[in-house]
Amino acid sequence: MDMAPYWQHLDAEIAVTPMPQDYANWRVDILCNDCNKPSRVQFHILGLKCSHCRSYNTRRIKLEENQAVLDARLAETAIQRDNTESAPSERHDEAVQ
C-alpha cells in the first residue's frame, strides 16, 4: 500500500500546526516500523517522521525535553523542598517565643 499521499497530508498538517513554545525544542528518539532504523526528530503531537525513509509509521522510544523546561522543573522542586524544610523550624521559633 502506497502511504505517500497520507504522509504528504501529515507533512502539510504539521507545517500549519506549530507546537506551543514549551514543546518547541523537544527532541524524540524514534524507531521506524517500516525501515527499522532509529532517528532523533523534533517532537510533534501529530506525528513523528522517520529521517531515513520519511514514513510516519514510527514509535517513540525516548523523549528529550527542552532543557529550559527541565531546569524550571528542577528549580520549582528545589523551592518546594526549601519551603517544606523551613516551615517546621518557623513553627518551632513561634512556639518558643
C-alpha positions as CSV (number, residue, x, y, z in Angstrom):
1,M,0.0,0.0,0.0
2,D,1.4,3.4,-1.0
3,M,1.2,5.7,2.0
4,A,2.9,8.7,0.3
5,P,-0.4,10.7,-0.1
6,Y,-1.1,10.2,3.6
7,W,2.4,11.2,4.6
8,Q,2.1,14.3,2.4
9,H,-1.1,15.2,4.2
10,L,0.6,14.8,7.5
11,D,3.5,17.0,6.3
12,A,1.0,19.7,5.4
13,E,-0.9,19.5,8.7
14,I,2.3,19.6,10.7
15,A,3.6,22.6,8.7
16,V,0.5,24.6,9.7
17,T,0.2,23.4,13.3
18,P,3.1,24.8,15.3
19,M,3.8,23.3,18.7
20,P,3.4,25.5,21.8
21,Q,6.7,27.2,22.8
22,D,7.0,24.8,25.8
23,Y,7.4,21.9,23.4
24,A,9.2,23.7,20.5
25,N,12.7,22.3,21.3
26,W,11.7,18.8,22.4
27,R,13.5,16.0,20.5
28,V,12.4,12.4,20.4
29,D,14.2,9.2,19.6
30,I,12.0,7.1,17.4
31,L,12.1,3.7,15.8
32,C,10.6,3.3,12.4
33,N,8.2,0.4,11.9
34,D,8.9,0.4,8.1
35,C,12.7,0.5,7.8
36,N,13.5,-0.5,11.4
37,K,16.0,2.4,11.8
38,P,16.3,4.7,14.7
39,S,16.1,8.5,14.3
40,R,16.2,11.6,16.5
41,V,13.4,14.0,15.4
42,Q,11.6,17.1,16.6
43,F,8.6,16.2,18.7
44,H,5.2,17.0,17.2
45,I,1.8,15.8,18.5
46,L,0.5,15.0,15.0
47,G,3.3,12.6,14.0
48,L,7.0,11.7,14.2
49,K,8.6,11.3,10.8
50,C,11.4,8.8,10.1
51,S,14.6,10.6,9.0
52,H,15.6,7.7,6.8
53,C,12.5,6.5,4.8
54,R,10.2,9.6,5.6
55,S,7.5,7.4,7.0
56,Y,5.3,8.4,9.9
57,N,4.8,4.7,10.9
58,T,7.1,5.2,13.9
59,R,7.1,4.7,17.6
60,R,8.7,6.9,20.3
61,I,11.4,5.2,22.3
62,K,12.8,8.2,24.2
63,L,11.8,11.8,24.8
64,E,14.3,14.6,25.5
65,E,12.5,17.6,26.9
66,N,13.6,21.2,26.3
67,Q,16.5,21.9,28.8
68,A,14.8,25.1,29.9
69,V,11.7,23.2,30.9
70,L,13.8,20.7,32.9
71,D,15.7,23.5,34.6
72,A,12.4,25.2,35.5
73,R,11.0,22.0,37.0
74,L,14.2,21.4,39.0
75,A,14.1,25.0,40.3
76,E,10.4,24.6,41.3
77,T,11.2,21.3,43.1
78,A,14.0,22.9,45.0
79,I,11.8,25.9,46.0
80,Q,9.1,23.5,47.2
81,R,11.7,21.5,49.1
82,D,13.1,24.6,50.7
83,N,9.6,25.8,51.7
84,T,8.8,22.4,53.2
85,E,12.1,22.2,55.2
86,S,11.8,25.8,56.6
87,A,8.2,25.6,57.6
88,P,8.7,23.3,60.7
89,S,11.5,25.5,62.1
90,E,9.5,28.6,61.7
91,R,6.7,27.0,63.7
92,H,9.2,25.9,66.4
93,D,10.5,29.5,66.7
94,E,7.0,30.8,67.2
95,A,6.3,28.3,69.9
96,V,9.5,29.1,71.8
97,Q,8.6,32.8,71.9
